Amino acid sequence: MDPVDELSRASGLPAPSRAAVEAAWTAALAIARAAWPGVELDATQLAEFFGPRLAGIDLVAALATAPVADLAIAAACYAQQPTAHAAFDAVLTEVDAAGASTRSPRDLVEDVKQLLRVQLLVLRDGKPAGIAGYKGKGPLRGWVRITATRELIRHLKKRARETPDDRALDDALGAADPVLDQMKGEYRAQFATALHEAIA
């Protein structure tokens, strides 16, 4: 289907004229491609993703006010474009910001970053990737930061529920066994590599 026709169908919004919608869509694509020059953006896939997320008095007005660049990278990730998955790491720096605001330890921040890569980008059990939950109501970075903050707080609460004896034992084992620390580091790197390969 023609992207403009798909956009009209998926949005359900009235169009002032075909020419006006085509001009607005061309401008939106230019913004998206300028924001993500290294990402492969398919116009039809973008139209399918954008359509249900647009709101306004008509299609032209909706495109003019939509967070086009954010919707574009989300759409490309949703379509499982490897170039988009790689570019999404720039958005995931919001996990670092969430970590600073929640005073989370570095290892937890990295764990949550890996967790969000899986939750947001990977298809699981026939279900769409979690990035589908982004509705374009605000900046994508803000949406990711809120998601990361919730995950960090959940994990911090879980750690706080551990008994002091458990934490002392973990600290003692870590201090007494440098080989264990080395293995943790090696396996963390292997997990990250495997995850990136799976996404690609």
N, C-alpha and C positions, 0 to 999 in steps of 0.2 A: 504494500500500500504506500502511496505517496506520503511522505512525512507530514505535510500540511494537512492532508485529509485525516491521517491518524491522530494528529494533534487535536483537530476539531472533534473527532469522534470520541477520543479518550477524555477530553476535558468537558464536553457537553456544553461549552460556552458558545454564545452567539459570535459570529464573525461579522465585522462591519463590511468587509469585502474580501474576496480572495486575494487581491493585490496587497491590501493592507496587512493581512496575516502573513503572506509570503515575505513581505519586507520586514516585519517584526521578527519572524522566525530566522531569517538570514542574519539579522542583527544579533539575535540571541546566540546563534551558532558561532558568529565571529567572536563574541565575548567569551564563550566557552573554550574555543580553540586558542585564544590568546592567553587565557588563564592556565590552560593545561596543554602546552605545545607538544609535549612528548607522549600524550595519551591518544590512543586511537578512539575517535568518537564517531559512532555510527548514527546518522541523522534519524533513521527510523526507530532505533532503539531509544534514542533520546526522546523522541516524540511520544513513544509508548510510556516512558517513565514520567515525563513532564506532565502529560495530559491530566491524570487524576489529581495532581498536586497543584494545579493552577487555580487561582481564585481571582475574581474581578468582575466588572460589569460586562466585559467582553474579552475575547481571546487576545486582542492586541494590548489592551490595558493590563491583562494578567501577565503577559510575557514581559511587559515593561517594568513590572514591579517584582517579578520572581527573582530569587537568588540563583541566577542562571548558572554561574560557575560552580556553585555548590551542588545544584541538581545534576549538572553534567558529570562531575566526578562520581557522584553517587550512582547515577544511571550506568556509567561505564563499569563500575565495580559490580553492580547488580547483574550486568550482562557478562560478568566473569572475564573482562578484558585484563590480561596480565599486565599491560602497561599501566592500567588504572590502579591495580593492586599495588604496584611499586610506587606510584605517585601518592597513594593514600598515606604512605608513611609520613608525608609532610603534615597531614591532618592529625595523625596520631601523636604529634608533639604536644597536643593538648593533654595527653595523659601525664606528661612531665609537669605541666602547669597544675593539673589536678593533684599530682603527688606533692608539689610544693605547698599548695593550699591546705592539704590534709596532713602535712608533715609525715608523709609515708616514707619508709625506708626504700633505698634505691632498688633492692632486689624485688620488693613488692610492686614497685612501679613498673619494672621490666616484665614481671609476671602478668600484670594486668594488661600491659600493652600487647603481649602475646595472646592473651585471652581474648581481647577485643578484635585482634586480627582474625581469629577463628570465628568468633561470634558474628562479626559484621561482614566478613568477606567470603566465608566458606559455605557452600551448599551442604546441608546435612539431612540425611533421611528423607530426601525428596522435598525438603522445605527450602524456601528461598533464603538467601543470605540475609542477615539481620539489617543490612543497610537499607532494605526495603522499608524499614520502620521510619526512615527519614522522610518527612512530609513536606519539607521546604518551608516550614512556618517561621524559621529563623536561620541564623548562620549554621552551617554544618559543623564548624569548629566548636560552637557553643553546645550543640547537641552531643558531640563526642565528649566534650569536657564533662557535661552532666552525667553521661553514661559512665565515664571513667571514675568520677567522684563517687558515684553510688557503689561501684565495684570495690574501690579502695576502702571506703568506709565499712562495707560488708566484711572484707578480709581483715581489716584492723580490729573490728569487733570480735571476729573469730579468734584472732591471735590473743586478744585481751581475755577471752574466756579460758585460755589455757591456764592450768594451775602454775603457781610460781615454781613448784618442784619440777614440772615438765620443762619449763623454760630453762631452769638451772641445769637440768640434765642435758638438754640440747646444747646449751652453751659449753658445758664441760666436754661433751663429746666432740663438738666442733673444735674446741681448743686442743683437745688431746689427740686429734687425728687429722693431721694435715693432708693425708692421702684422701680422706673423705671429702675435704674441701676441694681438692684437685678434681676428684671424680664429679662432684657437683658442677664445677665450672665446665668440665668437658661435656657432660651430658646436656647442660643448658645450651651450649653452642650447637650441639648436634640436633637438639630439639628445634632450635630456631632455623637451622638449615633445612631440616626435614619439612618444617611448616612452610617455608618459602617455596620449596620445591613442589609441595602439594598444591599450594595456591596457584603456582605457575602452571 
